[in-house]
Amino acid sequence: MFALHHDENHQARRRTPAVWRTLSRIDSGLVSLAGRLRVTGRIPAALRGRPLLLAANHIGVFDPFVLIAACRRIGCMPRFMLAGGILDAPVIGPALRASGHLRVDRGKASAVEQFAQAVEEMRTTTSPILVYPEGRISHDPGLWPERGKTGAARLALAANVPVVPISQWGAHEAVYWGTERVEGPADLVPLARSGLTAPLRRPTFRVHFGAPVDLSGIDAAQPGAAMHAHARIMRAITKGLIPLRADEPDLPRFRDPTRPTDKLSPWRP
């Protein structure tokens, strides 16, 4: 088992750009400083080294860092689908572009072309691509997954690739939600205050890799196919989330006064 895992790690390192390997190592150190990472589940060996979509719930601004660290722990180096604004940002933008992450510009004419490019990437890549089907941090009062969008489901169906659901809990305790848009230094104050105290509070970050979502019987050419696939993906994420937060099934114990709570989750158990 160790030899197999070691070989998978070696192959992942060999395929991954050096800048992304470096950033992921820094990320793992940051996550270890901020709290305790607990990872359960796995990506089946049969799905390693082939096109694969990872779909995760979105609970806070710190959870991408937790997901990267969790994936790295099991020998997986995913690429993200990122908003164009992030990839165009100074300093971090060029590093992320060099890391091979995929660009998504919502609401622009280029979105259709980008989707076609993403489908082609999905069919040929050997690195998993990680997406947030919700599209944003959940506004549900209980922090259960929002309704979400069908983009991830459409991508999986169009590229005919398996989907592994990732459920996570605890990253919301590290850094406040803050604000929808950062327009000045004052908007960063809540994030900085909460983030700087995280190493003192030591929240536990729980991440679970679930069994591949069963998308059999869904014909991509049929009307409503994306909605059916999306529902299966979101229910799988929610199923994995239930045991991670068994001691707080309703409202999160950690109260973030900055996070909006104006939506209700249709997936809440």
N, C-alpha and C positions, 0 to 999 in steps of 0.2 A: 504493500500500500504506500509506504514512504517513497519507494523508488518511482512508482507511478506519479505521485503528487509532485515529486522533485522534477520529473521529466516534463510534466505539464507546466510547472513554473518556468523551467528553462526555455521551453518553446514559446511561452507567452513573452518572456523577456526578449527573445531573439526577434520576434515579430513587431514588438512595440517600439516606437520612436524613443530615442534616448531622453529627449526632453520630457516626455510623458512618464517615463520610468523615474526620472529625477523628481518631478512634481508629485508623483504618487508616493514616493518615499517621504518627502516633506509632509505630505498630507497625513500619512499614517502617524508620524510623530506628533502632528498637531492634534489629531483625534485622541491619541493616547494621553496627551497633556490635558485635554478638555474633559475627559471622562473615561468610562470603562466600556470597551467594545465587546459585545457578546454575539457571536455568529452561529446560527444553526442552519441545517439543510445544506444543500450542495447543488452544483450543476452536474448532471449525469455525465459520465465519461464519454458516452456516445454522442453528446452534443458539443464536446470540446473540439476546437479547431475547425468548426464549420459555422455557417451563418446562423446567428442566434439573436433574438430580441429579448432584452431584459426590461420588464415593466414594473416600476416601483411607485408606491404612494408618496405623496409630497407633504411633509409636515412642518418644515421650517427651513430657514435660510442656511442652516448648518448641515442639513441632511445630505447634500451632495458630497460633502467631505467624508461623512460617515459611510456612504455607499461606496466611495472609492476605496476607503480603507478596508471595508468588509470584502469587497471583490478581490482586493490584493491579497487578503488573508487566505482565500481559497484558491489562489493562483489564477486569477482572472483579471485581465486588463481591458475593461470596456472603453468604448468611445461613447460620448454623449451627443445627443442632438441638441444644439444650443442656439439660442436666439442670436440673430445677427449683431445686435447691440453689444453683446458680451464679446463676440469674436472681433469686433471693431474697437474695443476698448484699448487704451494705451497700456503698454507693458504686458498685461496678462493676455490680451488679445492675440498678439503674434505667437506667444508660447502655446496657446490653445490651438491655434491654426496649425502650428508645426506638429502638434500632438495628434492631428488627424481627426478632430471632432467634426461633426456634420453641421452645416449651417441651415437654420430655418428662419425665414422672414415671413411672419404671419401677415396675411392681408395684402401682400404685394403680388404683382403680376408674376414675379419670378417664383412664387410658391409652387405652382404646378410643375415647373421645370425642376425645382429642387426636390419635389416629391419623386419624380421620375429618376433623378440621380440617386436619391436615397434608396429607392427600390433596387436599382442596379448595384449599389454598394452592398445592400443586404444580401443579394444573391451571390456575391463573390468574396465578401470579406471573411477572414478567419478570426476576427476580433468581435466579441459581442457588442451590440449597440444598445445603450441604455436610454430609456425614455420615461417621461412622466406622463401617463395618459390623462391625468387631471389637468395638466397645462399650467397649474399654479398651486401654491400652498393652499390647503383646504380652508375654507371659511366656515365649515360645519362647526357648531359649538363644541361638539364632542371630538373634533379632529378626526372623524371618520372620513374615508375618501369621498370627494365630491363626485358629481355625475361624470365629469370628465368629457373628453373629446374622442372621436373615433380614429384619429390619425394613426395611433399605434396599431390598432386593429387593421386598418386599411393597408398599412405597410406590411404587416405580417401576412395578410391574405394575398396581397399583390406579389410579394416576394416568395411566398410559400415557405416560410421559415417558422420554426418552433418558438414559442414564447414561454419564458420562465418568469413567474411572478416573484417580486421581492416585496416583503412586508417589513416595515421598520417602525420603531417606536423609541422615543427618548431624545432624539436629536433636537426636538423642539424646545427642550429644556436648556440647551446650551446658549442659544442666541435668540433674542426677541425677533418677532416678525418685522417690526419697525414701521415701514411705510411702503405704499405701493410704488412710489417713485422717489428716488433720492435727488433732491434739488439743491441741497446745500449741506454744510458740515453739521448743522443742527439735526438733520435727519439721521445722522450716523450715531448720535449720542446714545439712544436706547440700545442699539446693537453693540456698541463698544462697552457700555456698562455691564450688560448681561454676559457678553462674551468674556470679558476680563475676570468675571467672578466664577465662570464655569469650572476652572481648575480647583476652586475652593469647594464648590458644591459637588463635583464629581458625579454628574448624572450617568446613568447606565444607558448605553446605546445598543438596542437589540435589533438585529437584522436577521431575517429568515428567508432563505431561498427555497421556494416551494416547488412542487412537482410541475412539470410542463403543463400548460393549459391545453385541454382537449378541445381543439377547434375542428375536429372531424365532423363531417356532415354539413359544414357551412360552405356553400358554393359562392365564391367571390363574385360571380357574375349575376347573382340573384339580388333583387332589391332588398334592402335591409340587412344584407350580410354583415356589413361593418358594425352595425348596431348590435347584432347577435354576438359577434366575436368580442366586441368591446365589453358587453355585459359579462361574458364568461371570464374575461381577463380581470375585470374589476371585482367580481365575486371571489376569484381565486386570491387576489391581493387581500381582500377583506377577511377571507377565511384564515389566511396566515397571520393576520394582524390580531385576531381575537385572543389567542393564547399569549401574545406578547404583552397585552395590556389587560390581563385577566383581573388584576386587582384594581383597575380603574376603567370599567366598561362604559361608563356614561361620560362624565366630564373629566378632562385631564386634571390630575392633582396640581400640576404646575400651571399657574395662571399667568398668561401673557396678556397684559392689558392693551397691547398694541395690535393684536391680531383681530381682524374683522370676523364676526360670527353671524353673517347675514344670509347664509345658505344652509340648507338641510341635505344631508347625505341620503341618497336613495338606496345605498348599499348597507347602511347600518344594520347589524343583526338584531 
